[in-house]
Amino acid sequence: MLLVGCGGDKLPAVPEHGSILAYGDSLTSGYGVGDSDSYPSVLAELSRRQVINAGIAGETTAEGLARLPAVLDAHSPDLLLLLEGGNDILRGLDLNTTKQHLAGMIELAQQRQVAVILIGVPEKKLFSNTAPLYQSLADQYQLVFADNVIAELLRDSRYKSDSIHFNEAGYRKLAEYIHELLISEGAL
């Protein structure tokens, strides 16, 4: 899998006692596997950092935007891993509105001096790549961007528990990818 945005250190280092906030929907919460097999749990093991699992299955970006200020205030993370939008796409919600909600989340984090990694979500098409709105947001806000990792994992049946969720191996692969990205971008 290609690591995107590897032109020098773009992220501040997450201190040994710092924290990473994994924020999103069912792919973050670890739907379909035990808590210890969710990608945030595996990433905590790999990174030796506290990784807070703030994923809620079924959440839309509107709900995520409303929830984020309190979560940021409660945890004061050093880094935000933003993986939202899958439910908007699956439900056929307006993608311009989805983009606005994601932009709002990015801005909330940046206002609090929290670095953001944006994780792209595929379009609702067979064998599709990440929806273009994610690249647009990554460019606009100069974010480290995990482009097609979700799409690539979902195209491989070895990593899926159903058509839209991962199994233990899939969540581990996602965590390993993000761990490599954190290292290459200077966060670890």
QUIHU-V805560 format. One line per field, one symbol per residue. burial: # if it has 24 or more other ideal C-beta (glycine too) atoms within 12 Angstrom, else .. A space follows every 10 residues. Layout:
BEGIN
burial->???
END
This chain:
BEGIN
burial->..###....# #..#...### ########## ###...#### ####.##.## ######..## #.###.##.. ##..#.#### ########## ..#.#..##. #########. .#.####### ####.....# #.###.##.. #.######## ####....## ...#####.# ########## #####.##
END
